[in-house]
Amino acid sequence: MLSTSLFDYELPDELIARYPAEKRGTSRMLVLDRTTGKAEPGSFENILNYLSSGDILVWNDTKVLKGRMYGRKMPDTENGARFELLLVSPENGDPGLWNVLLKPGKRAKAGTRVALCDADGKVNPHGDFFEVIEKRGDGYVVRFSDPDTTLMQERYGHIPLPPYIGRDAEDADAERYQTVYARHPGAVAAPTAGLHFTDEILEKARAKGVITLSLTLHVGPGTFKPVEVENAEEHQMHFEDFILPEETARVINEARKNGHKVMAVGTTTVRVLESCVQEDGTLIPRSGSTGIFLYPPYKPRAVDMLLTNFHLPKSTLIMLVSCFSSREHVLEAYELAKKEKFHFYSYGDCMLLK
């Protein structure tokens, strides 16, 4: 049995990052030697010191939806119950139908109509609304009055910051809670290790001969689901849609064959690569949905180095990170990060396992 409590740690509230670094790319970086467990504080600006010409830097190019919306139950939109909606994924073949999370769920009966509100919380003048179709699992299926949900997001959507940030999204979050290389909308949360990169750093990487590649995994709400069972192996893992392009797989396979290293930006990138790797380390390009759950003693087959942020206690993500070294080394590194006053979680500092 793999005890979930083995991945627990205490974190002072003041070390949770409420806002990103003042300037993108200037976060601190803790560097952990995967083998020895030696950890040293440093700066993200030195990330290229750990990559050589021919090495691979691969990231997740998903884009966060402006998926948090608010509304009032119709027809009495002045006094009707207030709802909070989070877009999760569209229903195939019908642009107006979406899988969503709704609060308060007890009021979300089939047939309930909810008028969407503007940024000030006032019922919109456009007459836009959504109707609850059915409950499905932990969420709901709703139909928007206008099937152009891109327009709906622009009119009513807010960036869905994680709950532990403890504040509502502000205008600056629309830019800072996206990576500079975000391309494909579909995530409810950012692949946060990528938030540190700037266009300038990526240009320097390419000038050095580092090969930059992308894949896509749409981060789902399950990424925040805690492991609530004591035996971690019994945890029901969430599924997320992904694409590993043929070109990305081909170039990584060739690079590793020639002795070059692969640095994955974030745990979501690892989830895709390890979902597509064969026992001999060869990647097979494909798309689909992955519910891969990586925890010790698993050892990654497709990734040599991992850049990642600091994760919640007892989470599947800290278990994944531990696969790159050991649980003991990772938790010791977290203690050093706390001692050095690193900032944790989505908008916090980062860690490189080399």
Secondary structure, DSSP 4 states (H G I P E B T S, - for coil): --BGGGG-----GGGB-SS--SSTT--EEEEE-TTT--EEEEEGGGGGGG--TT-EEEEE-EEE---EEEEEESS-TTTSPEEEEEEEEEPTT-TTEEEEEEESGGG--TT-EEEEB-TTSPBPSS--EEEEEEEETTEEEEEESSS-HHHHHHHH-B----GGG-S---TTHHHHTS-TT--EEEESS--GGGGG--HHHHHHHHHTTPEEEEEEE---GGGG----SSBGGG-----EEEEE-HHHHHHHHHHHHTT--EEEESHHHHHHHHHHB-TTS-B--EEEEE-----TT---SS-SEEEEE---TT-HHHHHHHTTS-HHHHHHHHHHHHHTT--BSTTS-EEEE-
